[in-house]
Amino acid sequence: MTGEDLTGRRVTVAGLGVSGISAARALVRAGARVTVVDGGDSPSHRARAEELAAEAVAARLGDGDTLPEGTELIVTSPGWPPDSALFAAAEAAEVPVWGDVELAWRLRGPDAAPWLAVTGTNGKTTTVRMLAAMLEAAGLRTAAVGNIGTPLIDVVLGEQPYDVLAVELSSYQLHWAPSVRAHSAAVLNLAPDHLDWHGSMAAYAADKGRVYEGNEVACVYNRADPATERLVRAADVVEGCRAVGFTLNSPGPSELGVVEGLLVDRAFVPDRRQQAEELAEVTDLEPAAPHNIANALAAAALARAYGVPPEAVREGLRSFRPDTHRIEWVADVDGVAYVDDSKATNTHATRASLAAYESIVWVAGGLAKGAEFDDLVTAAADRLRGVVLLGADRARIREALTRHAPDVPVVDLERTDTGAMAAAVGEAARLAHPGDTVLLAPACASMDMFTNYNRRGEAFADAVRALAADRTAEHR
């Protein structure tokens, strides 16, 4: 259903953040009577509430638990926990709950652009941006949207027409988006994450799997991650929709993969059993790390499902540059490469990052979010030249290192002040030898010491550049 009529309906918006404000304004334009609720009552909350008041939006601050009287629909921001008292009250009153993505889907017009959707534990943003680059190279009007950049509701209701949208969807967003039906979708991988929000790994996976529901052309899955294929098998799709795998190995029929340094397609060719189409070279990617190749294959599968020709896939990959703090080279100092992957905030992402380099001084630590590190350390042990640990839960990583890599030298930094990252880089430089990579891949969240992973990555890069300047001065 498109262009749903909300005229006169009493709608409560949960959350006064970016997506909540965007949803409230869209609802007002749709003719709804809107109240925003938020547990916060800071000066910034009050300033945002005053802005919305000028647009006929009521706001109730300091109470995010009580359902406003007469509410007929709740539209929630993505991070609002599903076990909150507000939703319990809504369930008791038989009031439906939509997320911001569901609202965008319901309000889009009859000629709205189809969605190519991407979810997964790691790699979503990179894959969506790669996909958008391929679509643009094919001459299509597109945008990378959803859990990235501009709120989806603003894009869907904006004046700019699009041919197709590359949509990143988080598990939070999918939880509250029962009606979304993508043209094609991909689940990149599944690993434990946000389990405090979802309640269990099964619930987390089920929410990720919603992205496949109603797919029209292709359900793209990761052959190396059987859980993603199981989600495809469980999905209710349009008749004729195909399962399309991607792999870092030679692809079988209905798969994309890698053959002798080439990205090849055996899914969207006339004879899948006998033919393969060259899409790009591995060297077209920057960086050409294994997980980045996997992201490129997933993006290519979605692009090919939409009819993008091979030359546009290659052109898109050649023009693509990853966002900052994602396997980002910072500098070479005395023959040692320094790489910022501050975005690696969980063990799954960090394992992929560590697999990209042969000899590593690993900088890690922060808020573990309940993670265990034994499997991660076991997989990386033979690549580790040394480890520098910092942050609140660094002891948990050190214990795993003691058990599984006892011969690897470890520096444990207790300090948590603003100079801690500079100290970490200095210790890493002391441990590193020419040919090594000093890799910031924390496997943890950043909020114990930094505002976010961006600030953490910036602190690392600043410290590396200062080290490079010092060494240059010494050599003069």
Disulfide bonds with the S-S distance in Angstrom:
none
